[in-house]
Amino acid sequence: MVSAIRSTIEDFLSILHDRLDARQLERVLSGDETITSSKVRQRPEAFVEDELLWDLLADLGLERDIRPYGEGGGRGEWPDFEITNLSEPVLGEAKSLNGIDEGVRDAREYLDRKSLGPDFALATDGFEWSLLKIEQSGDSTNFPELNRINLRPVFQQIARDRGFIGQSAVDPPDIDEELAEFAATFARNAFDTRLTEAPRELRDRRQRDVEEFYELYIELLFGESNDYADDYDTCLLDDIKPPRDADVDEDEKRLFAVTLMNRLLFIKFLEQREVLERDDEDVPFLLQRLQEYESMQDELAANFYESQLKPLFYELLNTEKDDRDPKFTRGWFSEVEYLNGGLFRPNVDREKEYRVLDRTLPNIIRDLIEGSRLELSSGQAFDPALIGSVFEMTINHLNEDSDQSDTGAYYTPNDVTNLITEQSVDPKLREEIIEGYVETMGGDDDDASIIRGQLESKSLEEILQRVEEGEGWYADPDAIDAALDRIGSLTVVDPACGSGHFLTTAMDEIHRAQVSLLRGKLGDEPPADDRYEAKKTLALNSIYGVDIEPVGVEIAKLRVWLKMVEGNGWSPSFGRLPNIDVNIEAGNSLVGFPVRGPVESIDIWDERIDALDELRQNYKFEEDADEHDRREIRRLLSEEIRPEKDREFIQHLNFAVDTRIETVEAFDRVVESIDENTLFPTVESVKLQRADGDNIEAEDDLEELGYTVYSKSARLDVQSRESELKKGGNGSAREDLESELRGLLEGDYVFDEFVRKPLSCDLDDILGRPFHWTVEFPELVRDDIGRRTIDFDILLGNPPYGDLLSDTEKSLVDGYDTGSINDISANFVERQLQLLAEDGYFGNITTLRLVYQGSLEPLHDLMGKKLSGTRIACFGTRPSRVFENADIKVAIITGKRTESDDPIYTSDGIIFTDENREEKFRGIEYGSTENLVLRDEIGGDEGNRAILPKVGPDIKRGILEKLRDYDGDVFSEVYERDEVSDGFPVWRREGLRYWTNVMREELYEAREVKPMFYETELERDAAFIVLNSSLFYTYWLTYGNFHHLNWTQIKAFPFPEQESLNEHEEEITELADELWEEMEDHFYPERGRTGEFEMSPVKPVVDRVDDLLQDVYDLSDEEVEFVQNYLTDCGPGMGRVGPQNEDVRGYGESEAEVEAED
């Protein structure tokens, strides 16, 4: 190959030598001059392609498609070629000699186009070759250069050797060595390897950078890092001094600290975008302020924060130049532009009275923001993508005590957000663009049908390509405007937005479509102000978020502001930054209007909400809006609207909940919240028991008080007791009953069940404040036949999961269809479906428990009714994890909101390595779960648990259908759990990873090693080989949680029919003996706490078991091959590989690790 490449270069240089004189040739080869059409007799770029580039690509074994997206030269400019015989398409941009910088610029532009698909691009001018990849994080779009090879020295030396140019005093390069390196990079196989390795390399690099920045960030902010704990004496949180007479808790100080850090980072971003002027271009803006302060420290009465930062935040960036105090109109003050944007407005009470000591701020500016303590692969400390990931980790860090217990600080990887946007944002964009064209150009039904048919036959990318190219009616400016209006008015919400990652990701995806449409409209790249205006429209009209954590809300706002400026910059001519802060609010998304159930139609609108709507519209869209408008919005909400809507919300919750009361104080708090003259119907019944758990004694006289008494408890019907007390006529029945109940609490009793309706006091016990969606975002409310409702077009997020709700919060969501499910993620899914517009799209990453947990049938039914085309991608945690630092099995759920009875589609259980992660994410297959839910059997209708299968490819569904339709008993009908004296045991261990390792004898004792007893040896042997087979393992992973072999899965598996057992008795016995012998031989009792199996050498026997089961369960050859190869691509030492690979242990972790996971 090297000789072929050299020959191509020599031929090209000969042609150049013929057409250029020696001086010109030498200057071209040295980079000092370009070639011209008059010299090479055709367009320079075409000359390089025809005489050099196409031949070099062929030498490298690369096939290309020339100008596959269009010829260019018209309204659209397109890549020059695409490499087509690699594992992924690679865009190609060719330039004339010495045009590599232009080629790289154009390649980046093409990668950034929504109308094109590839993630990689190769730019070359013949001399230099640059391989680029697009990396989209939501916060910013980057184009890391994966490789650059400079062949210029080779061209020069060959020209010297051929006598075309003069000799040089510089040591000559080794031509063959240089060309070998070139081939080792861009020859087909090497190129393919690079494309495969690049995502992991970039992911690892980003992970290192994020973790390094995060550790320093969290140390300087809160003093809570692992890596820098000994390097700093103080942190920003320690240096914050609230007003002396203010009652400020730790949460409020943290909010102030994060707000201050956000502002400093935003200022750095503005400096990078050349928004802030600097006296010395070599010294960053904040560092200039610090150095100036330090040089004048002895002359200044105020410290650094008071003299430099407070004026910047509160007097300059947030104040029109004409309105500034005269003392802030001279020197560096006069050079700071007015930005507005709400970012520099107070976020905590009396914020301007806070003081900040000088101890930590200088370290933050020097070490973190300017990066003097950081060694990042990007070479710069402030990369919005990196900062966004750090923000996300920070929120997870702050929530560790109250959120998912098995997570560390982590951020959402790009491949996750990309998958969700592809399945939830892109389809909505496509639909809206199609509707924009149809409504504009479909003059009558026939025209509309034709246009719709042509558009719906194309992908979003194909539609945008034709718009950019200006092809036919795709170039119609009115249709483009209609499409822009429609996608610009889409509404997106994340009801648990955290640091705002999904908000900026959705904003970025919609904006890329906007830019494509603008290219088609303008016939050129849209200028920076048009891009900014498009993003501003999205930020004001489309992007909404709610989170229970105020710190997360402030970070989310910052990320949206950064997104508006990223990629297009900002200048005063664009106008002030918009007031988007009222679109992202703090509150409890689950508690508040709208409510579920028979009161769902209650209309809570009144004239004050009209006034609020007008205030919000003015604040967001009018140029003269100021801080007064914002304060009035807050006042109207907090003093007038929210308190009343809180009361109305509680009044509408007409269901009863079980609560527990142990003290008189708790009882008084409850009854004081009851406005009626009687306790009933608010309180329905009381069940009491002795606080010490003893039996109730007769002398307690509870029966005389109307109680039905049992040995350990007594129950009171409140309505009946109040009626009796009324008949007595001695006073208020309610007061008398309260006195009786209070007396019992003062004695030895507690109210184990105090059945009542939700009350206003409950709202004081929830995390955050109730969030009334129709009140908080009134501009989104529509009048639906006399009833005002709110909904969103796209709903995205990563909601919390686990049993996180307090008892009070559970009582307030008890009216949900999922109210009985003790996992907050199910409640969030239901709330989101309630807020999702008809034909809207849903995309969540959440816990996989929503798939494999047997108690979640109400949620599965709800998704089946409310979503169509629901797809769930199911991810495990071994060998690699979706979230690097979080041991979470996750599900990515997407679908379209329509009333339907569509089945849910799921992927297989996705197990991946760092090396094949990209391939696994790209190649997800989904299969219908219809009639495959596991109850007492596959597809059964009995049993109190319903487990959704992880289906995946068609061949897997076919296997599950054969198991479902098998005409025989299931295991639960064959074995006994209780010991049978003459039974034959098989031993099951609950914790497993890649092998079930069911034993014929108990080789070791462990907490979860339990026997099951069979009536005959043949049944025992059949059970032993079936439960160790790859077929059963495939089934288990389909219905299991990737770790526990529960009795539920064993019970429901079809047991071989007696006829089949008799027919294959000899084979079953022989295989069982051989399998057990191999397992015994490869059991190592000295490993771990209980011993470990090494199963790789046993795999051939397991394969023979599956060969036998082919006949038993009527499997095809392809189906047997599928199960035998199941999970054999997990990398060395992982998965179900055979002896030709490295050994795989039956238990991937010690007994202690298993118990920790349990």
WOUR-V607695 format. One line per field, one symbol per residue. ss: DSSP state (H for helix, E for strand, - for the rest). burial: b if it has 16 or more other ideal C-beta (glycine too) atoms within 10 Angstrom, else e. A space follows every 10 residues. Layout:
ss->???
burial->???
//
This chain:
ss->-HHHHHHHHH HHHHHHHHH- -HHHHHHHHH ------HHHH ---HHHHHHH HHHHHHHHH- ---EEE---- ---------- EEE------E EEEE-----H HHHHHHHHHH H--------E EEEE---EEE EEE-EE---- EE--EEEEEE -HHHHHHHHH H--------- ----HHHHHH HHHHHH-HHH HHHHHHHHHH HHHHHHHHHH HHHHHHHHHH HH-------- -----HHHHE E--------H HHHHHHHHHH HHHHHHHHHH HH-------- ----HHHHHH HHHHH-HHH- ---HHHHHHH HHHHHH---- HHH--HHH-- HHHHH----E ---------- HHH-EE-HHH HHHHHHHHH- ---------- ---HHHHHHH HHHHHHHH-- ------E--- ---HHHHHHH HHHHHHHHHH HHHHHHHHHH H---HHHHHH HHHHHH---H HHHHHHHHH- -HHHH-HHHH HHHHHHHH-- -EEE------ HHHHHHHHHH HHHHHHHHHH HH-----HHH HHHHHHHHHH H-EEEEE--H HHHHHHHHHH HHHHH----- -HHH--E--- HHHEEE-E-- ------HHH- ------HHHH HHHHHHHHHH H-----HHHH HHHHHHHHHH HHHHHHHHHH HH---EEEEE E--HHHHHHH H--------- --EEEEEEEE -------HHH --HHH-EEE- ---EEEEHHH HHHHHHHH-- --HHHHHHHH HHHHHH--EE EEEEEEE--H HHHHH----E --HHHH-HHH -EEE--EEE- -EEEEEE--- ------HHHH HH-------- ---HHHHHHH HHHHHEEEEE EEEEEEE-HH HH----HHHH HHHHHHEEEE EEEEE----- -----E---E EEEEEEE--- ----EEEEEE ------HHHH HH---EEE-- ---E---E-- ------E--- ---HHHHHHH HHHHH----E HHH--E---- ---EEEEEE- E-------E- --------EE EEEE--HHHH HHHHHHH--H HHHHHHHHH- ---E--HHHH HH-E---HHH HHH-HHHHHH HHHHHHHHHH H-EE------ -EEE-HHHHH HHHHHHHHHH HHH---HHHH HHHH------ ---------- ----E----- HHHHHHH-
burial->ebeebbebbe ebbeebbeeb eeebbbbbbe eebebeeeeb eeebbebbbe bbbbbbbebb bbebeeebbb eeeebbbbbb bbbeebebbb bbbbbbbbbb eebbebbbbb bebbbbbbbb bbbbbbbbbb bbbbbbbbbb bbbbebbebe bbbbbbbbbb eeebbeeeee eebebeebbe ebbbbbbbeb beebbbebbb bbbeebeebb bbbbbbbbbb bbbebeebee ebeebbbbbb ebeeeeebee ebbbbbbbbb bbbbbbbbbb bbbebbeeee eeebbbbbbb ebbeeeeeee eebbbebbbb bbbbbbbbbe eeebeeebee ebbeebebbb bbbbbbbbee beebebeeeb bebbbbbbbb bebbebebee bbbbbbbbbb bbbbbbbbbe eebbeebebb bbbbbbbbbb bebbbbbbbb bbbbbbbbeb bbeeeeeeee beebbeeeeb bebbbbbbbb eeebbbeebb ebbbebbbeb bbbbbbbbbb bbbbbbbbbb bbbbbbbbbb beeeebeeeb bbbbbbbbbb bbbbbbbbbb bbbbbbbbbb bbbbbbbbbb eeebebbbbb bbbbbbbbbb bbbbbbeebe eeebeeeebe bbbebbeebb eeeebbeebb eebeebbeee bbeebbeebb ebbeebbbbe beeeebbebb bebbeeebbb ebbbbbbbbb eeeeebeeeb ebeebbbebe eebbbbebee bbeebeeeee eebbebbbee beebbeeebb bbbbbbbbbb bbbeebebbb bbbbbbbbbb beeeeeeebb bbbbbbbbbb bbebbeebbb bbbbbbbbbe bebbbbbbbb bbbbbbbeeb bbbbbbbbbb bbbbbbbbbb ebbbebbbbb bbbbbbbbbb bbbbbbebbb bbbbbbbeee ebbbbbbbbb bbbbebbbeb beebebbebe ebbbbbbbbe eebebbbbbb bbbeebbbbb ebbbebebeb bbebbeeeee eebbbbbbbb bbbbbbbbbb eebbebeebe bbbbeeebbb bbbbbbbbbb bbbbbbbbbb bbbbbbebbb bbbbbbeeeb beebeeebee bbebbbebbe ebbeeeebeb bbbbbbebbe bbbbbbbbbb ebbebeeebb ebbbebbbbb beebbbbbee beebbbbbbe beebeeee
//
